[in-house]
Amino acid sequence: MLDFPRNRVTAVTLGIMQDGGLPHIGCRCVRCTTVHEGRRPPEYAACLGLVDRRGERTAVWLFDATPDIKYQLHLLAAGVQIAYTGQIFTL
């Protein structure tokens, strides 16, 4: 879990890969194969998080979120609540 300073707005990049992350569906290249074999951890698609801790409640915005957010959201878990997960996919 990441720690975000109070009284600030912080931008954080979640993930490092373009599009589908790593491994890619159906790919048999060396990088993807090592993930399938458990010799390398998966790499998730990139998403931008904006965390605003200036007020009494923490506010979070997600930009360009992908289905990988289900693996990345725990990084933002400090006081973050998402009322309707469908909003993630409509951003």
N, C-alpha and C positions, 0 to 999 in steps of 0.2 A: 504494500500500500504506500502511496506517495504522501508526503506531508506538504501541505500548502500553507504559506504564511498568512496570518490574519491581516486584515486591512489592505489587501492587495488583490489584483486580478492577475492570474497566472495562466499562460498558455502552455499546454503540454501535448507532445506528440505521442500517440498510442500506436504501437506497431511500427514496422519499418519497410514493409513490402508494398508494392503496387498491386492493385486489382485483387487477385485471389489469394495473396500470401504465398507461403511455401509449406508444403508441396502444392504444386499445381495439379488439378484434376487430370488424370491420365498421363502425366509426364513421367518419363523414365530416365531423365538426365541424372547425373551423379548427385547433384544437390538434393533433388527431390527423393531419390532412392535412399540417401542416407537418413532422411527424415522418416520415410516409411520403415526403415530397418531399426529405428530407434537410436541411431548413432549421432543424431543431430536434432535439436529441438525445432518445432515448427516456428515459422516466422509469420506474424500476423499482418494483415493489410493495414495501411496507415489510416489514422483518424486524428483529427485535431480536437482537443478538449480545451475549453475555456472555463476556468474556475474562479468565481468571484466570491471572495470572503470578506468583502467590505462591510456587509450588513450583519444583522443578527443571525440570518440563515445563509447557508452556503448555496450559491446558485451555480449550475453547471450547464454549459451548452456544448453540444457535440456537432462537429461539422464533418461532413463526408463519412459518416459512420457506416460500417459494413456489418454483415453478420458476425464478423470476428469480435464485435464489441462484447459478446457474451463471455469471451475469454479475457478481455481487457478492462471491463468495468470495475473489477475488484481493485484496480489501481486508484480509482477515484472514490472509493467507498467511504472515506472519512466524512460522515455527515451528509452524504449525497442520497437523495431519494428520487426515483423516477416514478411518477405517478402512472404513466401510461406508456408501456414499452413501444407501442406502435409509433410514437413520436420519433423514436430513433430512426426509423426507416423513412420518415417523411421529411427529414431535414434537407 
